[in-house]
Amino acid sequence: MPIIRRLPEDLVNRIAAGEVVERPAAALKELVENAIDADADSIAIKLVSGGLDLIEITDDGCGMRPDEIALALERHATSKLPDEHIERVSTLGFRGEALPSIGSVAKLTIESRPHDADAGWRRVIDHGIVRDDQPAALPPGTRIRVEQLFAQVPARRKFLRSARSEYAACLDIVRRLAMARPDIGFTLEHDGKRKLAVQPGETLANRVSRIIARELADDGVVIDAQREGARLTGVAGLPTFNRGIADHQYLFVNGRPVKDRLLIGAVRGAYSDMLARDRHAVLALFLEVPAEDVDVNVHPAKTEVRFRDPAFVRGFLVGALRHALEASGQRSAQSPSASAMGNWQTGPADPVEPAAQTGALQSLFARQHAAPTARVSEAGQVWRGYEEQIMAAPSGRAEMAEQLPQDAQEYPLGIARGQVAETYIVAEAADGLVIVDQHAAHERLVLERLKAAGTGEAVARAQALLMPEVVELDEPACDRLEAQTQKLGELGLGIERFGPDAMLVRSVPQALGKGDVHALVRDIADDLAKHGEALLLGERLELVLATMACHGSVRAGRTLSVAEMNALLREMEVTPRSGQCNHGRPTWVKLAHEDIEKLFGRK
């Protein structure tokens, strides 16, 4: 018979190390979070061989007394839980397992001195054994060294990656923590070379753009939204400023870096009709919610969280992101910077002042156009004036642009002067030359019109099936669908329970009437299992609208008259998000007069 026994302390710590310190980046994360929780103003990090040989963190925080150092090396000892209310955690860590776990699989040196002490103290733990415990000379704060991680645990050491890969993971950790705390200065050295240096006291937008990409200062929008006690801040890149992988998405909950599927899905939903499937947005989002509304202790490394109301969180993120992107108007990351776009683009080059940008646009369009934040339906008369012309057979280019009486000064996108390769519209603006992709631009206009006029009752209206469809699913999936029948019915999908492992579909949204009912219901069930809220249907409707817009828009290779070209330009000026097509590509670019003069050597 197997005998139940109590494990020795050193083995318990090594087991805990497998959860908390599986690689150098995990140890680095725990130690830097401790420095942040110690109210440090600056944190210096040194790595050797990607942290495999050395991790050193020096901070100027509150420091520890000798007895506190000894206590910190015991399991489940922490200063981060002032009472028993574990659900109201306000620090980055609290379990009290990091230091003893690291000390059990490496040589750990802790040196610390409180600000009111005359001297510091040093304690050295070598793979669970105390090697040194004596006074030390150092400035106020704490310095921790981790040397030869897993050196005496070859089974764990051989599973670590190369020094380059481990350094990349450490750098990602430092970047995320540095973005979360712009009030703290961070420096990172690797093998004696400075890799990262940010000063304390920066604004959030500046810190994010310095760490992620400096282009975000011109190609991003600042987000600051509040709803029902929750607040979302950060910087989101324009759809045209995207990447092929999702590694440039940084998400934070109450100052804690996370990689949460719910938040990632919300970001994907917000950009659903503005990015191609294989492209990903660049952003850093900081969500603040009451501590009791989020559980941060669902993962040993605390990289995942659980929300009390996930539907609210996802809806809040999607709405805030879309509102900020729509407020960016016609901006496009592929266009020249704001300083080269005269008075139309953003005013200041830094997007930190969205209100000033909106005001400038409204004042500029007040003479001839509606406000840029208005929905497309308000420009219906303009639309109907040229829609029939564009979709009808082309009348050729008999008109000459010089015959047009319009003044380019009145229009941000200028006056059409011709068409190149039957694909691109060339227009003359007051401050340069504008080139428009006619298909991409019209595709966005059609989509925005459909969304403005039809995403309500027209699209969500249910279309009854001639014969109800039975969709077989597993019982948990049916339970999740049954709980959302009312909301799905409001979107036009009429379903009801049909036995323990099947759903009966009686109606579908009109826009999806010819689609695969079985695939639709299965996708929604998968989405409910993944996110806990049936938002995939709404996103699917938008994808359908995007497909309709693509097929119903002006194609490349079609000859347009000058009047048609000008009508297209005018509608772009009053349409939200007309700077990019439905797949995240730019719809127009501008060459400033200075850029043209440089091409010909005039400057």
C-alpha positions in Angstrom: 0.0 0.0 0.0 1.3 3.5 -0.8 2.2 5.4 2.3 1.1 9.1 2.8 4.0 11.2 4.1 4.8 14.9 4.5 7.2 16.1 1.9 10.4 17.8 3.1 10.6 21.6 3.0 13.3 21.7 0.3 11.3 19.4 -2.0 8.1 21.5 -1.4 10.0 24.6 -2.5 11.4 22.9 -5.6 7.9 21.8 -6.5 6.6 25.4 -6.1 9.5 26.6 -8.2 8.1 24.5 -11.0 5.0 26.6 -11.0 6.4 30.0 -10.2 9.9 29.9 -11.7 9.8 27.7 -14.7 12.3 29.9 -16.6 14.4 33.1 -16.0 11.7 35.4 -17.3 9.3 34.1 -14.6 11.8 34.7 -11.8 12.5 38.2 -13.2 8.8 39.0 -13.3 8.4 38.0 -9.6 11.4 40.1 -8.5 10.5 43.2 -10.5 6.9 43.1 -9.2 8.3 43.0 -5.7 10.4 46.1 -6.4 7.3 47.8 -7.8 5.2 46.9 -4.7 8.1 48.3 -2.6 7.3 51.8 -4.0 10.5 52.1 -5.9 11.0 55.1 -8.2 13.7 53.5 -10.3 14.5 49.8 -11.0 17.8 48.6 -12.6 18.0 45.2 -14.2 21.1 43.3 -15.3 21.0 40.0 -17.1 23.8 37.6 -18.2 23.1 34.9 -20.8 19.4 35.7 -20.9 19.1 35.3 -17.1 20.5 31.8 -17.1 23.7 32.9 -15.4 22.6 36.1 -13.6 19.6 38.1 -12.8 20.2 41.2 -10.8 17.5 43.7 -9.8 18.3 46.9 -7.9 15.6 49.3 -6.6 15.3 52.3 -4.3 12.2 51.1 -2.6 11.4 50.9 1.1 14.0 48.1 1.9 13.8 45.4 4.5 15.3 44.8 8.0 17.3 41.6 8.7 14.4 39.9 10.4 12.1 40.8 7.4 14.6 39.4 5.0 14.6 36.1 6.9 10.8 36.1 7.0 10.5 36.9 3.3 12.4 33.7 2.5 9.8 31.6 4.2 6.8 30.2 2.3 3.5 32.0 2.4 5.1 35.1 4.1 4.1 38.4 2.5 3.5 42.1 3.2 1.0 42.5 0.4 -2.1 41.2 2.1 -2.9 43.6 5.0 -6.0 41.5 6.0 -7.8 38.3 5.0 -9.7 39.8 2.1 -7.9 38.0 -0.6 -10.4 39.0 -3.2 -9.4 42.6 -2.9 -5.8 42.3 -4.0 -4.2 45.7 -4.9 -0.6 44.6 -5.4 1.1 42.7 -8.2 1.9 39.6 -6.0 1.0 38.2 -2.7 1.5 34.4 -2.5 4.9 34.7 -0.8 6.4 31.7 -2.7 8.7 33.4 -5.2 11.7 34.0 -3.0 11.9 30.6 -1.3 11.2 28.9 -4.6 14.0 30.8 -6.4 16.3 30.1 -3.5 15.7 26.4 -3.8 16.8 26.2 -7.4 19.5 28.9 -7.6 22.0 30.9 -5.6 20.0 33.8 -4.2 21.5 36.9 -2.7 19.4 39.5 -1.0 20.8 42.8 0.1 18.5 45.4 1.6 18.5 48.6 3.6 15.5 50.6 4.9 15.7 54.3 4.4 15.9 55.0 8.1 18.7 52.4 8.7 22.4 53.2 9.0 23.5 50.0 7.2 22.1 47.1 5.2 22.0 43.4 5.5 22.9 40.5 3.2 21.5 37.0 3.2 22.7 34.3 0.7 20.7 31.1 0.0 22.4 28.5 -2.2 19.9 26.0 -3.4 18.0 26.0 -0.1 21.0 26.3 2.2 21.9 29.5 4.1 25.5 30.4 3.1 25.9 34.0 4.4 24.0 36.2 6.8 25.8 39.5 7.8 25.8 43.3 7.4 26.3 44.8 4.0 27.1 48.3 2.6 24.6 49.6 0.1 22.3 52.6 -0.5 18.7 52.5 0.7 16.7 50.0 -1.2 17.1 46.3 -2.2 19.4 44.4 -4.5 18.7 40.8 -5.4 21.0 38.5 -7.4 19.9 35.2 -8.8 22.9 33.1 -10.1 23.0 29.8 -12.0 19.3 29.2 -12.1 18.6 25.4 -12.1 22.3 24.6 -12.1 21.7 21.7 -9.7 18.5 20.6 -11.4 19.7 19.3 -14.7 16.3 17.8 -15.6 14.8 21.4 -15.5 17.9 23.1 -17.0 18.0 21.1 -20.2 14.4 22.1 -21.0 15.3 25.8 -21.0 15.8 27.4 -24.3 18.8 29.2 -25.7 20.2 32.4 -24.0 18.8 34.5 -26.9 15.3 33.0 -26.5 15.4 33.5 -22.7 16.5 37.0 -23.1 13.7 37.8 -25.5 11.2 36.5 -22.9 12.9 38.6 -20.2 12.8 41.7 -22.4 9.0 41.2 -23.0 8.4 41.0 -19.2 10.3 44.2 -18.6 8.6 46.1 -21.4 5.2 45.1 -20.1 5.9 46.1 -16.5 7.5 49.4 -17.7 4.4 50.3 -19.7 2.2 49.5 -16.7 4.1 52.0 -14.5 5.2 55.1 -16.4 5.9 56.8 -13.0 8.8 54.4 -12.5 12.2 54.5 -14.3 13.5 51.2 -15.7 16.9 50.3 -17.1 17.8 46.9 -18.6 21.3 45.6 -19.4 22.1 42.4 -21.1 25.6 41.0 -21.2 26.9 44.5 -20.3 24.9 46.4 -23.0 22.1 48.8 -22.3 18.9 47.5 -24.0 16.2 49.6 -22.4 16.1 52.9 -20.5 13.0 54.9 -19.7 12.8 57.8 -17.3 10.2 58.1 -14.4 7.3 60.5 -14.6 6.4 60.0 -18.3 2.9 60.2 -19.6 1.2 57.0 -20.5 1.1 57.7 -24.2 4.8 58.7 -24.3 5.9 55.6 -22.4 3.9 53.3 -24.6 5.1 54.8 -27.9 8.7 54.7 -26.6 8.5 51.0 -25.8 6.3 49.6 -28.5 7.0 51.7 -31.5 7.7 55.4 -31.9 5.3 55.5 -34.9 2.4 55.1 -32.5 2.8 58.8 -31.6 1.5 59.6 -35.1 -0.3 56.4 -36.1 -2.3 55.8 -32.9 -5.2 57.2 -31.0 -5.4 57.8 -27.3 -8.2 56.0 -25.4 -9.7 57.2 -22.2 -13.2 55.9 -21.5 -15.3 55.2 -18.4 -18.4 53.2 -17.8 -20.1 51.9 -14.6 -17.0 52.1 -12.4 -14.6 50.7 -15.1 -12.0 52.8 -16.9 -10.0 52.0 -20.1 -6.9 54.0 -21.0 -4.1 53.4 -23.4 -3.0 53.8 -27.0 -4.4 51.9 -30.0 -2.8 51.9 -33.4 -4.8 52.8 -36.5 -6.0 49.8 -38.5 -3.5 50.6 -41.2 -0.7 50.4 -38.6 -0.7 46.6 -38.1 1.5 43.6 -37.7 1.5 40.0 -38.9 1.6 38.6 -35.4 -0.2 39.6 -32.2 2.9 40.0 -30.1 2.5 43.8 -30.2 -0.7 43.7 -28.2 -0.2 44.6 -24.5 -3.1 44.2 -22.1 -3.2 45.2 -18.5 -5.9 44.8 -15.7 -5.4 46.9 -12.6 -1.8 47.5 -13.6 -1.1 43.8 -14.0 0.1 42.5 -17.4 -2.2 39.7 -18.6 -2.7 37.5 -21.6 -6.4 37.0 -21.3 -8.5 35.3 -24.0 -11.5 37.5 -23.3 -9.6 40.7 -23.8 -7.8 39.4 -26.9 -11.1 38.4 -28.3 -12.5 41.9 -27.6 -9.6 43.5 -29.4 -10.2 41.2 -32.4 -13.9 42.1 -32.4 -13.2 45.8 -32.3 -11.0 45.6 -35.4 -13.1 43.0 -37.1 -14.2 45.0 -40.1 -11.0 47.0 -40.4 -8.2 44.3 -40.5 -7.6 41.3 -42.7 -7.7 37.9 -40.9 -3.9 37.5 -40.9 -3.2 41.0 -39.5 -3.2 42.2 -35.9 -3.6 45.5 -34.2 -0.8 47.2 -32.3 -1.9 48.6 -29.0 -1.5 48.9 -25.2 -4.8 48.9 -23.2 -5.1 49.5 -19.4 -8.3 48.3 -17.8 -9.1 49.5 -14.3 -12.0 47.7 -12.5 -12.9 47.4 -8.8 -10.8 44.7 -7.2 -13.8 42.7 -6.1 -14.9 42.4 -9.8 -11.8 40.5 -11.0 -10.1 37.4 -9.7 -6.3 37.6 -10.3 -5.5 34.3 -8.6 -6.7 31.9 -11.2 -3.2 31.2 -12.7 0.1 30.6 -10.8 1.9 33.3 -12.8 -1.2 35.6 -12.6 -1.2 36.1 -16.4 -4.9 35.2 -16.6 -7.8 36.8 -14.8 -11.5 36.0 -14.4 -14.1 38.8 -14.4 -17.3 38.8 -12.5 -19.2 40.2 -15.5 -17.2 39.2 -18.7 -20.0 40.4 -21.0 -19.8 43.9 -19.7 -16.0 43.9 -19.9 -15.9 42.7 -23.5 -18.7 45.1 -24.6 -16.9 48.0 -22.8 -13.6 47.3 -24.6 -15.2 46.8 -28.0 -17.3 50.0 -27.7 -14.4 52.2 -26.4 -12.0 51.0 -29.1 -14.5 51.5 -31.9 -15.4 54.9 -30.6 -11.8 56.0 -30.5 -11.0 54.6 -33.9 -14.1 56.3 -35.4 -13.1 59.6 -33.8 -9.8 59.4 -35.7 -11.7 60.2 -38.8 -9.9 59.7 -42.1 -6.4 59.2 -40.7 -4.2 56.5 -42.2 -0.9 55.2 -41.0 0.4 54.9 -44.5 -0.1 58.6 -45.1 2.6 61.2 -44.3 2.8 62.4 -40.8 0.3 65.0 -39.5 2.8 67.8 -39.8 2.9 67.3 -43.6 -0.9 67.3 -44.0 -1.7 70.9 -43.5 -4.6 71.8 -41.2 -6.8 68.9 -42.1 -5.2 65.9 -40.5 -4.7 66.2 -36.8 -3.4 69.6 -35.9 -0.7 68.6 -33.4 1.5 65.6 -34.4 0.9 63.9 -31.1 -2.5 62.2 -30.9 -2.8 62.9 -27.2 -5.3 65.7 -27.9 -8.2 64.0 -29.7 -10.6 66.7 -28.7 -8.5 69.4 -30.4 -8.3 67.1 -33.5 -12.1 66.8 -33.7 -12.6 70.5 -33.2 -10.3 71.3 -36.0 -12.1 68.9 -38.4 -15.5 70.3 -37.5 -14.5 73.9 -38.0 -12.9 73.0 -41.4 -15.9 71.1 -42.7 -18.5 73.5 -41.3 -18.7 75.4 -44.6 -19.5 72.6 -47.0 -19.8 69.3 -45.1 -21.3 67.7 -42.1 -19.2 67.1 -39.0 -16.8 64.2 -39.5 -18.1 62.3 -36.4 -21.7 62.2 -37.9 -22.9 58.9 -39.2 -23.0 58.2 -42.9 -26.8 58.2 -43.0 -26.7 62.0 -42.4 -24.9 62.4 -45.7 -27.6 60.4 -47.5 -28.3 63.1 -50.0 -24.7 63.3 -51.1 -24.6 59.6 -51.4 -27.7 59.2 -53.5 -26.4 62.0 -55.7 -23.5 60.0 -57.0 -24.3 56.3 -56.2 -26.3 55.8 -59.4 -23.6 57.4 -61.5 -20.9 55.2 -60.0 -22.8 52.0 -60.4 -24.0 52.8 -63.9 -21.9 52.4 -67.0 -19.0 54.8 -67.1 -19.4 57.9 -69.2 -15.8 58.3 -70.0 -13.4 61.1 -69.2 -14.6 63.7 -71.7 -14.7 66.3 -69.0 -11.5 68.1 -68.2 -10.6 68.9 -64.6 -9.7 72.4 -65.5 -13.3 73.1 -66.4 -14.4 72.5 -62.8 -15.1 75.7 -60.8 -14.3 74.2 -57.4 -11.4 75.6 -55.4 -9.1 73.0 -54.0 -8.7 75.1 -50.9 -12.3 74.1 -49.9 -11.7 70.4 -49.8 -9.3 68.4 -47.6 -8.9 65.6 -50.3 -8.7 68.2 -53.1 -10.2 68.2 -56.6 -9.9 65.2 -58.9 -7.5 65.8 -61.8 -7.6 62.4 -63.4 -7.3 58.7 -63.1 -4.2 56.4 -63.3 -4.4 52.8 -64.5 -8.2 53.0 -64.1 -7.5 52.3 -60.4 -6.2 55.4 -58.7 -7.7 58.8 -58.5 -5.3 61.7 -58.6 -6.5 64.9 -56.8 -4.9 68.3 -56.2 -5.2 69.5 -52.6 -4.2 72.9 -51.2 -1.1 71.4 -49.6 -0.1 68.6 -52.0 -1.1 65.7 -54.2 -3.6 63.1 -53.1 -3.8 59.6 -54.6 -6.9 57.5 -53.8 -7.5 53.8 -54.3 -11.0 53.9 -55.8 -12.0 50.4 -54.9 -10.7 50.5 -51.4 -12.2 53.9 -50.7 -15.6 53.0 -52.1 -15.6 49.7 -50.3 -15.3 51.5 -47.0 -18.1 54.0 -48.0 -20.5 51.2 -48.9 -19.8 49.3 -45.6 -20.3 52.4 -43.5 -23.5 53.2 -45.3 -24.8 49.6 -44.7 -23.8 49.7 -41.1 -25.4 53.1 -40.5 -28.6 52.3 -42.2 -29.0 48.5 -41.7 -27.3 47.2 -38.6 -30.5 47.8 -36.7 -33.8 46.3 -37.6 -33.0 45.8 -41.3 -30.2 43.3 -40.7 -31.3 41.8 -37.4 -34.8 41.1 -38.7 -35.5 37.4 -38.4 -36.1 35.3 -41.5 -38.2 32.3 -40.7 -36.9 29.0 -42.1 -39.3 27.0 -44.3 -38.3 23.9 -42.3 -36.7 24.3 -38.9 -33.1 22.9 -38.7 -31.9 20.6 -35.9 -28.3 21.2 -34.9 -26.7 18.5 -32.8 -24.2 19.7 -30.2 -22.9 18.4 -26.9 -25.0 19.1 -23.8 -22.8 21.8 -22.3 -22.9 23.7 -25.6 -26.6 23.5 -25.7 -26.8 24.7 -22.1 -24.8 27.8 -23.0 -26.9 28.5 -26.1 -30.2 28.0 -24.2 -29.1 30.6 -21.6 -28.7 33.2 -24.4 -31.8 32.5 -26.5 -33.4 35.8 -25.7 -30.3 37.8 -26.8 -29.8 35.7 -29.9 -33.5 36.2 -30.7 -33.0 40.0 -30.6 -30.3 39.5 -33.2 -32.6 37.5 -35.4 -31.5 34.0 -34.5 -34.5 32.1 -33.2 -33.4 28.9 -31.4 -34.9 26.6 -28.7 -33.8 23.5 -26.9 -34.5 20.2 -28.7 -33.6 17.4 -26.4 -30.5 17.2 -24.2 -27.9 17.5 -27.0 -29.6 19.4 -29.9 -30.9 22.9 -30.7 -33.8 23.7 -33.0 -33.3 26.7 -35.3 -36.5 28.4 -36.4 -35.2 31.7 -37.9 -31.9 33.4 -38.8 -30.9 37.0 -39.4 -32.0 38.1 -42.8 -28.5 38.9 -44.0 -27.5 35.3 -43.2 -30.5 33.6 -44.7 -28.5 31.8 -47.4 -25.7 30.8 -45.0 -24.9 27.5 -43.3 -27.2 27.4 -40.3 -25.4 24.4 -38.7 -22.0 26.2 -39.0 -23.4 29.4 -37.6 -24.9 27.8 -34.5 -21.7 25.8 -33.9 -19.5 28.9 -34.2 -21.7 30.7 -31.7 -21.5 27.8 -29.3 -17.8 27.8 -29.6 -17.7 31.6 -29.0 -19.9 31.2 -25.9 -17.5 28.5 -24.6 -14.5 30.8 -25.3 -15.8 34.2 -24.2 -19.0 33.5 -22.3 -21.0 36.0 -24.4 -22.7 35.6 -27.8 -21.0 38.4 -29.7 -19.8 36.4 -32.6 -23.1 36.7 -34.3 -22.8 40.5 -34.4 -19.3 40.2 -35.7 -20.4 37.7 -38.3 -23.1 40.1 -39.5 -20.4 42.8 -39.9 -18.3 40.4 -41.9 -21.3 39.7 -44.1 -21.8 43.5 -44.6 -18.1 43.8 -45.4 -18.4 41.1 -48.1 -21.5 42.8 -49.6 -19.6 46.1 -49.6 -16.7 44.6 -51.4 -18.9 43.1 -54.1 -21.0 46.2 -54.4 -18.2 48.8 -54.7 -16.4 50.3 -57.6 -13.8 47.9 -58.9 -10.3 48.6 -59.9 -10.0 48.9 -63.7 -13.2 50.9 -64.1 -13.1 54.2 -65.8 -14.7 57.1 -63.8 -15.7 60.5 -64.9 -14.2 63.5 -63.1 -17.6 64.3 -61.5 -17.8 60.7 -60.2 -14.3 61.0 -58.8 -15.1 64.3 -57.0 -18.3 62.8 -55.6 -16.2 59.9 -54.2 -13.7 62.3 -52.6 -16.5 64.4 -51.0 -18.1 61.4 -49.5 -14.8 60.2 -48.0 -14.4 63.6 -46.3 -17.6 63.0 -44.2 -17.3 59.3 -43.6 -15.8 57.9 -40.4 -12.8 55.6 -40.8 -12.5 56.3 -44.5 -8.7 56.3 -44.2 -8.6 52.5 -44.5 -10.6 49.9 -46.3 -12.3 47.0 -44.7 -9.1 45.0 -44.6 -6.9 47.6 -43.0 -5.2 48.9 -46.1 -5.0 52.6 -46.7 -7.5 54.2 -49.0 -5.4 57.3 -49.8 -1.9 58.8 -49.5 -0.8 62.4 -49.8 2.4 63.8 -51.2 3.0 67.3 -49.7 4.4 70.0 -52.0 7.7 69.8 -50.1 7.9 66.1 -50.9 7.3 66.7 -54.6 9.9 69.4 -54.7 12.5 67.1 -53.1 11.8 64.5 -55.8 12.8 67.0 -58.4 15.7 68.4 -56.5 14.1 71.8 -55.9 14.8 71.5 -52.2 
